[in-house]
C-alpha cells in the first residue's frame, strides 16, 4: 500500500518504514509519525497530522464573538486560558477596549495565565519524565497540577475548560477563599519544584537520555518558526512577555531563562526555570492585586454586572441584546500575539462589521514546532524520537484545531 | 450604567513615516498601503502577487531590516470581491522588534500564489494548510497536498460558501423524523384522528 506522503511502506535497500502512532502512548495525542529506519537509526521522518481536526476556526465564523470564547479553550486544552486571552485581546483591539481594561481584571488575567503555564509545564514534565522511565515524577506533577485545577474550579466551576475571560475583562470576580488557596500554592510550589529537580536534574539515566539529544541550532529554530521554550533553549532570548509586552507584564519582575545547546536537556532546564519564574509572577500579582471592577463598563461590547441587571432596566436590555445578538466591532483586523506555555500563540481576527467574526485564525506554536521535529531526529536513534517528541511538548488539539 | 467614551483605536502607522514601509515602497513602488483598518496598529502592505517572493526576500535579507521570522501565513475569504482570497503574511524582525503584515490577493477558478517555501522552510505546512482549507494553489511548493483533512475530502472547508455540515432542521411541512417536538401539535392531531388517546410525552 502506498502512502500519500514522501515515505512509502516499502523496504529500500537496508531500510524499513516504522509507523509510530496515531495511537501510541509517547506521542501525546493522536500524532502519527512515519520513520524510515536503517537498523535503529532514523533516516527520514514524517509527521502526519489532522486526526484531531475539529474545524474550530470554521465554527468560530458562525458564532457571535462571545460564543466563540468557549471554542478557544478547546484549541490548546492544556493551556485554555492562554488561548482565551489571545482571542479576547484580539477582539478588544478591534473594539478599541485594550487601554480601558480595569487593572484588577488584568492582574487576575496575568495571575491565571501564569498558573496555566505552571499547570501546562507540569503535565509536560510528568509525561516527559514518564516517557523516559521516571514514573514517580509523573505522580508528583499531577498532584500539584490538581491543586491549580482546583483553583480554576473555585473561580469558574470548571477544572479545565474555564472560559473565564470575557471581552473587556473577566466573567466574574474571584470568590472568597481564592486568595488563601493561591497563597498556599505559591508557598509550597518552590519546594515542590526542588523535589522534581532532585529527581531529574542530576539523574544519570535522565541525563543520558537527554543531553545532546535532538538538538536544533539557533538559525534553524528561527528559519523553521520555532517559538517558546525550544527557541529559548537554543539560545535566543525572546519572550513576548518581555520583548513585546502585553497586559500588565511590564509591572512584574521576572527573568527569561535561556539555554545554550538547544537539546532536550536544555529545554527541560528552561521549562523548569520558567515554572519558578511563573510562581514569582503569581506571587507578585496576588500581593499587588488592586481593587476595582473586573469588566469594562461599556454596554456596546461588555456584559453589565449581574447585580445591575437586577436593579436597572437599561442593564437588563443591554444584557439581553448582547446575549441574543452579540456585538459588532467596526470592520478591521487585529492580531494579538502572546507567549503561551508552548510558544507564540497568535490570534488573528477579522471583523466585517457584523456580529460574527469574518475570520478567526490561531497561529498554534505546536504546529510550527512539530514541523521542525524531523530536523531534530533524523540521523538519531529510535529511542531518541520519544525524548524529542516529549521535549517539544506538542498538543495535538492546537496543531489540528 | 455609565458609558465611558471610547478611546480611539491605535492610529495606523502613516506609510510615509514608517521607516520600514518607506524602504519597501522605495524598492517596490507597486506595493501600496492597505486601507483596511488595522486595529492592532501593524503596518500593512498590499503586495502584487508576482512580487511577494521578492518582497519577502528583501525584507528578510536586508541587514537593517532582518524580518527573518514568518509568524503567520493564512488566508481570508471574501467571496463578494472579484479576487476573493486575501493571503495574509505577518513577518517579524527580532532585530527591530517589529512586525509587518503583507497581503496578496488572488481569485478565479484556480487561485494561485507563489510559494514562500524557498525562503522559509516553515512555510511548507502553513501553505499546505491554506491549500487544504481554502484551495489556494502555491506555485513552486515541493509537496502540496492536504494536511488536516482526509486525502479524499471534497471541497475546501474554510471557504465561506462551504456549508458547516450541521444536520439541517426542517421547520416546514415535512415532519422531521428524528425530533417530534418540532411539530408536536400536528402529531397530536394525527394521533387523535387515528384514535390514539395517550398524549405525546
Contacts between the chains, C-beta under 8 A, distances in Angstrom:
chain1	res1	chain2	res2	distance
A	4	B	145	6.1
A	4	B	151	5.2
A	6	B	143	6.7
A	49	B	147	6.6
A	49	B	148	6.9
A	50	B	146	7.7
A	50	B	147	6.1
A	50	B	148	4.1
A	50	B	149	6.6
A	50	B	150	7.5
A	53	B	148	4.4
A	53	B	149	6.7
A	55	B	157	6.3
A	57	B	133	8.0
A	57	B	158	6.5
A	58	B	157	5.7
A	58	B	158	5.8
A	58	B	162	7.8
A	58	B	164	6.8
A	59	B	164	7.4
A	61	B	160	7.8
A	62	B	164	5.8
A	90	B	40	7.7
A	93	B	9	7.5
A	93	B	10	7.8
A	93	B	39	4.6
A	93	B	40	5.0
A	94	B	39	4.8
A	96	B	6	5.4
A	96	B	7	5.7
A	96	B	8	6.6
A	96	B	9	4.5
A	96	B	39	7.2
A	98	B	10	7.9
A	99	B	7	5.4
A	100	B	4	6.9
A	100	B	7	6.2
A	222	B	68	5.5
A	222	B	69	5.8
A	222	B	94	7.3
A	223	B	68	7.3
A	223	B	120	6.1
A	223	B	121	5.9
A	223	B	122	6.9
A	224	B	120	7.9
A	224	B	121	5.9
A	224	B	122	4.7
A	225	B	69	6.4
A	225	B	70	6.1
A	225	B	71	6.8
A	225	B	120	7.0
A	225	B	122	3.8
A	227	B	71	7.9
A	236	B	94	7.3
A	238	B	94	6.4
A	243	B	97	5.9
A	244	B	97	6.4
A	296	B	4	7.6
A	297	B	1	6.0
A	297	B	2	6.0
A	297	B	3	7.5
A	297	B	4	6.0
A	298	B	3	6.8
A	298	B	4	6.4
A	298	B	6	7.3
A	299	B	1	5.6
A	299	B	3	6.6
A	300	B	6	8.0
A	304	B	1	5.6
A	308	B	1	6.3
A	312	B	1	6.6
A	314	B	1	5.9
A	315	B	1	5.4
A	318	B	1	6.8
A	330	B	37	6.9
A	331	B	36	7.3
A	331	B	37	6.3
A	332	B	9	7.3
A	332	B	36	6.7
A	332	B	37	3.5
A	332	B	38	6.8
A	332	B	39	4.4
A	333	B	36	6.2
A	333	B	37	7.3
A	333	B	38	6.1
A	333	B	39	6.7
A	333	B	40	7.6
A	333	B	44	7.9
A	334	B	38	7.4
A	334	B	39	4.1
A	334	B	40	4.2
A	335	B	40	5.4
A	335	B	42	6.5
A	335	B	72	6.9
A	335	B	90	6.2
A	335	B	99	7.9
A	335	B	101	7.5
A	336	B	40	6.9
A	337	B	71	7.0
A	344	B	71	6.4
A	346	B	71	6.1
A	346	B	72	5.6
A	346	B	90	7.3
A	348	B	72	6.3
A	348	B	74	6.5
A	348	B	88	6.9
A	348	B	90	7.7
A	350	B	76	5.4
A	358	B	76	6.6
A	358	B	78	7.9
A	359	B	74	7.9
A	359	B	76	4.6
A	359	B	77	7.6
A	361	B	72	7.5
A	361	B	74	4.7
A	363	B	71	6.4
A	363	B	72	5.1
A	363	B	74	7.8
A	367	B	125	6.6
A	367	B	126	8.0
A	368	B	122	5.7
A	368	B	125	7.7
A	371	B	122	5.9
A	371	B	124	6.9
A	371	B	125	4.8
A	372	B	122	7.6
A	400	B	148	5.9
A	401	B	148	7.7
